[in-house]
Amino acid sequence: MLKEADQMPYGDAIQIPDDVQYSLLKILAIWAAITAPMPILAFVVAPAFAEPGTIRHGLTFWYLMIAGMIWQFIVSMIVLSQEGSLRSWATFRDRVWLAAPRDPKTGGRTWRLMWWLIPAFLFYAAIELSPLGPLLGRLILIPFPFVAELPEMNLEMLADPQFVGAWWILAVAIVACIFNYALGEELLFRGVLLPKMRDVFGRWDWAANAVLFGPYPMHVPLRIGFIVVGALAWTLPSRYFRSNWFALILHGVKGVFLLIMVFALVSGLAF
């Protein structure tokens, strides 16, 4: 079915078969399974091991968030295994949209369409670097003002001279990036969920995916609004061209900056 679909033009009028699409209940069940642990780990488990605001707490929080992202990977593997999508690399690749972008007019696949990364990146950068980002984040205080009282989870507290020469921190950052920007969030939200959301959300499945992604990091509630809008930069091209390389690359840029900052920390260049 997938091979036949690769030869079909794609547009709103013609839907390429995705085998069985998910029901709303299944979408929400998968979302809840990976979202619910995050605030528990951040606001219950982490403070039980270390005093908030301390470096020890920052490290504990980081480790627990990595554990949460690894849990996403485990859930993804369970779901894909149940669907029979792990039988071969080709089956897995087609299921999670890791092939080259598909031209929506001809149905053919070509890497030339990756130039759409440029406007998508500019949109995300505009949200990230402008005052609009924090403003969007604070919108959550309108319905949920108590969020302002929650402890702020910020890994910048780890920027301490005591970590100069602690190269194990860089190893932790690499693991965090792998499971955050590839095997965790992107595999689950864009690989597992996005290809299966069209029956429920129609042509707006890409927007619904971003809305689901926003509340996932409940451990940083003042960024939820910003995350929803920013995620549109990679959910739209990923859905339109049926290729999650847009999401992996655009989201992965943040991982590159994280690794650069951690390297500067442990090498002493940051001080």
Secondary structure, DSSP 8 states (H G I E B T S, - for coil): -HHHHTTS--SSSS----SS---HHHHHHHHHHHHTHHHHIIIIIHHHHS-TTSHHHHHHHHHHHHHHHHHHHHHHHHHHHHHTTTS-HHHHHHHTT-S--B-TTT--B-GGGGGGHHHHHHHHHHHHHSTHHHHHHHGGGTT-GGGGGS----GGGG--GGGTT-THHHHHHHHHHHHHHTTTHIIIIIIIIGGG-HHHHGGGHHHHHHHHHTTS-TTSGGGHHHHHHHHHHHHHHHHHTT-THHHHHHHHHHHHHHHHHHHHHHHTTT-
